[in-house]
Amino acid sequence: MQEIIDHLLKFDKERNWNDYEKVKTREEKIDLLYKQIVHTIGELGEFANLVKKCKRDNEWHIEQLKEEITDTFIFLLKISMTLDMDLKEEFFKKMKLNEERFKHFKINE
């Protein structure tokens, strides 16, 4: 995961797109999060439109689907950087909560 984040950081710095490293105040972070979530939802909308076309036209647009979900992932990473998150730590913290919350769905082996 860190390799992916480092690559995105480098890519964004080279283009001066690394606003998540520059914002300091609460208000600046909220403004940036607003922009980032709009972009994220836009990319997810493009993914949803492709899924709709796959269903409607009975066609499989796998490469386009992968591209759009990757765009969504990139913007989610940027949001996590704006929030100064440790994604690995937050993932396992949330999974622990989910394991407890959904333990009654576990299939007995």
C-alpha positions in Angstrom: 0.0 0.0 0.0 2.8 2.4 0.9 4.3 1.9 -2.6 1.0 3.1 -4.1 0.8 6.1 -1.8 4.4 7.1 -2.5 3.8 6.8 -6.2 0.7 9.0 -6.0 2.5 11.6 -3.8 5.3 11.8 -6.4 2.9 12.1 -9.3 0.9 14.8 -7.6 4.0 16.8 -6.4 5.3 16.9 -10.0 2.1 18.5 -11.1 1.5 20.7 -8.0 -1.7 18.6 -7.3 -0.6 17.8 -3.7 -3.1 20.1 -2.0 -3.6 17.5 0.7 0.0 18.2 1.9 -0.5 22.0 1.8 -3.8 22.5 3.6 -3.4 23.4 7.3 -6.6 24.8 8.8 -9.8 23.0 9.4 -11.6 25.2 6.8 -9.0 24.5 4.1 -9.3 20.8 4.8 -13.1 20.9 4.6 -12.9 22.9 1.3 -10.4 20.3 -0.1 -12.5 17.4 1.1 -15.5 18.9 -0.6 -13.6 19.1 -4.0 -12.3 15.6 -3.5 -15.6 14.0 -2.7 -17.2 15.6 -5.8 -14.4 14.1 -7.9 -14.7 10.8 -6.2 -18.5 10.6 -6.7 -18.0 11.7 -10.3 -15.6 8.8 -10.9 -17.9 6.4 -9.2 -20.8 7.7 -11.3 -18.7 6.9 -14.4 -18.2 3.4 -13.1 -21.9 3.1 -12.4 -22.8 4.2 -15.9 -20.5 1.5 -17.3 -22.1 -1.2 -15.1 -25.5 0.0 -16.4 -24.3 -0.3 -20.0 -22.9 -3.8 -19.3 -26.3 -4.8 -17.9 -28.4 -3.0 -20.6 -26.3 -4.0 -23.6 -25.2 -7.4 -22.2 -21.6 -6.4 -22.9 -18.6 -6.7 -20.6 -16.4 -3.5 -20.5 -13.8 -4.9 -18.1 -10.9 -2.6 -19.0 -13.1 0.6 -18.7 -14.6 -0.7 -15.5 -11.1 -1.3 -14.0 -10.0 2.2 -15.1 -13.0 4.0 -13.5 -12.8 2.1 -10.2 -9.1 2.9 -10.1 -9.8 6.6 -10.6 -12.3 6.3 -7.7 -9.6 4.6 -5.6 -7.1 7.4 -6.4 -9.5 10.0 -5.1 -10.2 7.9 -2.0 -6.5 7.8 -1.4 -6.3 11.6 -1.7 -9.1 12.0 0.8 -7.3 9.7 3.2 -4.1 11.8 2.8 -6.2 15.0 3.5 -7.3 13.3 6.7 -3.8 12.3 7.6 -4.9 8.7 7.9 -2.8 5.6 8.3 -4.9 3.4 6.0 -3.5 0.2 7.2 -4.2 1.0 10.8 -7.7 2.4 10.1 -8.5 -0.7 7.9 -7.7 -3.2 10.7 -9.4 -1.1 13.3 -12.6 -1.0 11.2 -12.3 -4.7 10.4 -12.1 -5.5 14.1 -15.3 -3.6 14.7 -17.0 -5.3 11.7 -15.9 -8.8 13.0 -17.6 -8.1 16.2 -20.7 -6.5 14.7 -21.2 -9.2 12.1 -20.0 -12.2 14.1 -23.5 -13.8 13.9 -23.1 -14.1 10.1 -20.0 -16.2 10.4 -20.3 -19.6 8.8 -19.4 -22.5 11.1 -16.7 -24.6 9.7 
